[in-house]
C-alpha cells in the first residue's frame, strides 16, 4: 500500500490519530465542567452552491493588487538610502525614489516576490524569537546627514555584526561550497559596520525610529556573521521535483550531517582583520556621496555612472519613467 493510501486510511479511521485535544464520542459524556459542551449549540445553516474552491488565478490578481497598494505607500514615504540601495540597487532607482519620480505601474512584475518577502520575514522572526545569543537585535540606524535609514538584524557584544538572509537552495549550495557570503550581502553588512563606526552618535540621537537604536557607546566590528536559511527548493535551478530532492541530498552531504534537523541553516563568519576592507568602504562612501549629490542638485544619474545597473530594470518600479531604463525606449 502506498504512503498516500496509508495516510488516507489513518485519517478515515480517526481513532489512530494521537491528538490530545480530541474527545471521543464515548467519553464526551464524562466531561462535567466543559461549558462548551454544556451549552446548546446553535444550528449552523450552510447555503448550498455558494462557495467556490480557492482560485489560484484570482489569488494572483489579489497579490497584484496588494503589491500595488503596498508599493504606493512605500514610494510615498521612502525618502532614505537603505541597505539594499548600497548593496545591490541601481543608483537610478534610489535617486528616483528619493526625488519622488512618477511610477507607471505600482504592482510587482514578478508576483512571487511578495511571497518571498513573507518567507524572509518569517525566517527572521523564527531565528530572532528563538535565541538569546544576540545581545541586541533589530536596531534602527537613522542618519539624516547622509539620508540613510537602515535596520540591522543582530549584534553580539560590541564586535560581532549579524545578518540573517533567506535564499534558494541553488544559492545555498554555492554558499556552502565557497564558504563566502553573496556579494550584495557582504556590501550590506559592510555598510552597517561603516555606519556603526562613523555615525553612531547621530544614530543614537534619533527618536523617530521603528525600533531602538544601537545601545552601546562604541562598536569595533571585527567579525561579520551571515546566517543563511534555504527557504524553498522549487525556486532553484531545478525543473523537476526529483531534481529538487537531489539538491537537498547534495546540501546534506556538503554539510556532512545526515541527521541534522537544521541542515537548511548555515553560518558564514568573516574576520575583517584577515583582509583589506578599504576598497569596500571606499565603494560605500562613493555611492553614498553620489546619491546625495544627485539629490542635492535635483539631477538624475547618467548612463556612464559607475553605479547604474541596467540588469535591474525589470524589477524596478521606475522602469516605465526612468530615462536610463531598457523598458522605456
Secondary structure, 3 states (H helix, E strand, C coil): CCHHHHHHHHHHHCCCCCCCCCCCHHHHCCCCCCHHHHCCCCCCCCCCCCCCCCCHHHHHHHHHHHHHHHHHHHHHHCCCECHHHHHCCCHHHHHHHHCCCCCCCCCCCCCHHHHHHHHHHHHHHHHHCCCCCCCEEEEEEEEHHHCEEEEEEEEECCCEEEEEEEEEHHHHHHHHHHCCCCHHHHHHHHHHHHHHHHCHHHHHHCCCCCCCCCCCCCCCCCEEEEEEEEEECCCCCCCCHHHHHHHHHHHHHHCCCCCCCCCCEEEEEEEHHHCCCHHHHHHHHHHHHHHHHHHHCCCCCCCCCCCCCHHHHHHCCCCCCCCCCCCCC
